[in-house]
Amino acid sequence: DASISKINDVYRKVVYIKSDDYEMLAVIKDAVESDRAERRDYDSRVEFDFDP
């Protein structure tokens, strides 16, 4: 059954945000972490890299 096999599918989304304004990047990071904390029912992994 096609719908059963979709249950085990893994989806990946990658978002790149680039800015010279480090403070703005920190605000975005904090917002993402806050949103993720509110949605505990999702199995997700979030990584941040501030190294230019």
Number of C-alpha atoms within 10 A of each C-alpha: 5 6 7 8 8 9 8 8 7 6 6 6 4 7 5 6 7 11 9 8 8 11 10 12 16 13 11 13 15 12 12 13 14 11 11 16 11 10 11 9 8 9 7 10 7 9 7 9 6 8 4 6
